[in-house]
């Protein structure tokens, strides 16, 4: 049975989708990454990280979106990262949420890894 490992969303201002980011509308089945990493004059700002608690507003929204696909226990930690891409001065935000199932996923012969207590760039554990 397939299980989501990463949930993601992207957003931009409406006027940006009519100008700097208009090519996003025509992606179809093409991955957004193809556009972001192959288009000239796209600049990526430094990544930011956050730890999301399932009982917080964002965590509740994730639980609702995932629905039956994956139960998120209330004690689970969900690490997230945000990338902001800028083209012609207009931002496009990409947020990725690394779901608990990813932390225990392993290939045959590999050791399972576990969620870090601290993501790069964070001071302290913000999930307490």
N, C-alpha and C positions, 0 to 999 in steps of 0.2 A: 504494500500500500504506500502510495506517495505521501510525503509529509512536507509541508512548507518549512524551509530552513531560514529564509530571509524574506522579510516583507519590505517593500519599498514604495515610496511615493515621490512624485516630483511636482513642482508647481512654479509658476511665474505669473507676473502681472498680466492681465488680459491684453493691455496695449503692447506688451513685449511679444506676445504670441502673434501679433499682427505685424511686427517689425523684426527686431533682432532675432527672435526665436520662432519665427513663422514656420521654419522647416520642421519643427517638432510635430506640427499638425499632420504632416504627410508621411510620418514614419511607418505607419502600418505595422507590419510584423518585424521590421528592422529594429534592433536594439538601440536604445537611447545612447548607449556608450559609443556606438559607431559614429553618431553625430558629434558627441562631445569631444571625442579624442581624435577625430580626423578633420574637423572643421577649423579652418584658419581663424585666427584672432579670438579664440576661446581661451580664457584665462581661468584657472582653477585657484580659488582662494584656499588658505590652509584649512585642513579638515578640523572639525570640532566633534567631540565625543560626549555622550551623555548616557547615564544609566537610568532606565525607565522602570518604575515599579508598576506591575499590572493593576494595582488599585488606584493609581493616579489617572487623571483624565486621558492622557495619551495611551496609557496601558489599557484602560477600559475600551477606548476606540479600537485598539489593535485586537483585543479579545473579541469584540463584536464583528470586526471585519473577517477574522479567521474563522469564527463560528465553529462549526463541527470539525473543521480540518485539524485543529490543534487546540487542546485545552491548555490554557496558561494558568498554572497554579498561582495563587495570590502571593506566594513567597518567592516566585521566580524573579530573576534579574534579567533584564533585556538590555543588552548593550546596543547603542545606536550611534551612527555617525552621520554627520551632515556635511555635504559638499555644496559649495556655492560656485557656480560657473558664471562667468561674466562675458558677454559679447556685446560690443558696441555700447558699453555702459549699463546694460540691462542684465539683472541677475536671473538665474534659473537655479532653483534649490532642489537637491536630490537628497532624500533621507532614506537610510537603510536601517532596518531593525533586525538584529541577529537573534533569532528565536532560540529558546532553550534546546530544541532538538539538535541544533547544529553543534552544541557543546559536547554531545555524547556520540555524535556520528563518527564512524571510523571505517576505514577500508580494511579488507582482510589483511591480517598481519601487522596492523598499525596499533599503536597505543591510543586510547581515547584521550582527548584533551578536554580541559574544563575551563569554564569562564574565568577570566582573570579577575582578581580582586580590584584591579585598577587598570583602566585603559590608558594608552599612551597620551600624555598631555594633561591628565587629570591629577589633581592633588587630593589625596584621600579617597575614601569610598563614598560616593554620593548616593549610594543606594540604601543607606541605613535608614 
